[in-house]
Structure formats: structure tokens, C-alpha cells
Amino acid sequence: MLAGLVQGLRCGVPKNGIVMLYTEILNDNRDFVALYKKGKFAASKYSVIYIRPNGRPFNRLGITAGKKIGNAVKRNRAKRLIRLAYRQFESLMPIGIDMVIVARVPLCEVSSSEFCGYMEKYGVPDILRMYRKFPAR
């Protein structure tokens, strides 16, 4: 009985207790396709970032790691690294965008601190630059 109550209190909160502040998960195929077709993108050696304004008071994040990345262990590690970097720099991102980050093969070979540094130096400025190119709403 008590275990069920404790479990019920933890609904929606990850095991490590870290949540994304302004972000929901993007998991509808239509949204991914619309972002690929109508959004702006920035490609780098570790990932491709697509963004598009969504007109909402929060961001939506989608992460893609295709089979080209490797087996399930490598794909999950790539997604974990992307989530970690996004969480670290979420406060620097503009609010009200849809974003898809597509992992590339070299992402599996780097450490988390190296990828986070890369996102801080190149990823976040690319996102801000692309966001400014969209017409004001």
C-alpha cells in the first residue's frame, strides 16, 4: 500500500529528479515531418539541429538516433548525451520552439563533457541564430 503511494507521487519525474523546465517531448510523426520540411537546420559533425517556432509558451524537443548510429546501446547513449546537453543549456534557449536533434555517428565516440562543450560553443549559438531568422510573431 505504502509503496504504491510513494510510486504515485513520483509519476512524471525521472529517477534522477532532474526535469526540463520549459520543454515537452515531441513524439508525433507529423510534427517531425513538418519540422524537417519547414524548419531551419544547422548541421555539425555530431548532430543536425532542426528548429521552428511553435507559438506556445514552452519548447518541444524530439531526439532521433537512426540505425546508422549503431546498435541499441550506442543509439541510447547518443540520445542520453543529447538530453544531457539540452538540459544543461535549456535556460539559454528561446522559448516557443519545436526542436529535433538528429544524432550522427561521431557522437557515440565522444565524452559527455566534450559534447556539452561543443553544444555550448556551437549548438546554442546556432539555435539562437536560426531563431532570429524566423519572422517575428
C-alpha positions in Angstrom: 0.0 0.0 0.0 2.7 2.5 1.0 4.9 1.5 -1.9 2.0 2.3 -4.3 1.5 5.7 -2.7 5.2 6.6 -3.0 5.2 5.3 -6.6 2.2 7.5 -7.4 4.0 10.6 -6.0 6.9 10.1 -8.4 4.7 10.0 -11.6 6.3 12.1 -14.3 9.5 12.7 -12.5 12.6 10.9 -13.7 14.6 8.7 -11.3 17.4 11.3 -11.0 14.9 14.0 -10.2 16.1 16.3 -13.0 13.3 17.7 -15.2 13.4 20.0 -18.2 11.9 23.4 -17.2 10.3 24.7 -20.4 10.2 21.6 -22.5 7.8 18.8 -23.5 8.7 15.8 -25.6 7.9 15.9 -29.3 6.8 12.5 -30.4 4.2 12.9 -33.1 5.4 11.9 -36.6 3.5 14.8 -38.2 5.5 17.3 -36.1 8.8 15.7 -37.0 7.9 15.8 -40.7 6.7 19.4 -40.6 9.9 20.4 -38.8 12.1 18.6 -41.4 10.2 20.3 -44.3 9.5 23.8 -42.9 12.1 24.3 -40.2 15.6 25.7 -40.4 18.6 23.4 -39.7 22.2 23.5 -38.6 24.5 20.6 -39.3 27.6 19.8 -37.4 29.9 16.7 -37.0 28.0 15.4 -34.0 24.4 16.3 -34.8 21.9 18.1 -37.0 19.6 20.5 -35.2 16.2 21.5 -36.8 14.1 24.3 -35.2 10.8 26.0 -35.9 8.7 28.4 -33.8 5.6 26.7 -32.3 3.7 29.6 -30.9 3.4 28.0 -27.5 4.8 29.1 -24.1 7.1 26.1 -24.0 9.6 24.2 -26.2 9.1 20.8 -27.6 12.2 18.5 -28.1 12.5 15.5 -30.3 15.6 13.3 -30.5 16.4 10.9 -33.3 19.2 8.3 -33.5 18.9 6.1 -36.5 20.2 2.7 -37.1 23.2 4.1 -38.8 24.5 5.2 -35.4 24.9 1.6 -34.3 23.3 -0.9 -32.1 20.7 -0.1 -29.4 23.3 0.6 -26.8 25.0 3.3 -29.0 21.7 4.8 -30.0 20.6 5.1 -26.4 23.9 6.6 -25.4 23.6 9.2 -28.2 20.1 10.1 -27.0 21.3 10.3 -23.4 24.1 12.7 -24.4 21.7 14.9 -26.3 19.3 15.1 -23.4 22.1 15.9 -21.0 23.4 18.7 -23.2 19.9 20.1 -23.8 19.1 20.1 -20.0 22.4 21.9 -19.3 21.7 24.7 -21.7 17.9 24.8 -21.7 17.9 28.2 -19.9 19.8 29.7 -22.8 17.3 28.6 -25.5 14.5 30.8 -26.7 11.0 29.8 -25.5 8.4 28.7 -28.0 10.3 26.5 -30.5 10.0 22.9 -31.7 13.4 21.3 -32.0 14.6 18.0 -33.3 18.2 16.9 -32.7 19.4 14.1 -35.0 22.5 12.2 -33.8 25.3 11.5 -36.1 27.8 8.6 -35.9 30.8 10.5 -34.3 28.5 11.4 -31.3 29.0 7.9 -29.9 32.7 8.3 -29.7 32.9 11.5 -27.5 32.6 12.1 -23.8 29.6 13.8 -22.3 31.7 16.8 -21.3 33.1 17.2 -24.8 29.7 17.1 -26.4 28.3 19.5 -23.8 31.2 21.9 -24.5 30.5 21.5 -28.2 26.8 22.4 -27.7 27.7 25.4 -25.6 30.2 26.7 -28.1 28.4 25.9 -31.4 24.9 24.4 -30.9 23.3 27.0 -28.7 24.6 29.9 -30.9 23.4 28.1 -34.0 19.9 27.7 -32.4 19.8 31.4 -31.5 20.9 32.5 -34.9 18.3 30.3 -36.7 15.6 31.5 -34.3 16.3 35.2 -35.2 15.9 34.4 -38.9 12.2 33.5 -38.4 9.7 36.3 -38.8 8.5 37.9 -35.5 5.2 36.6 -34.2 
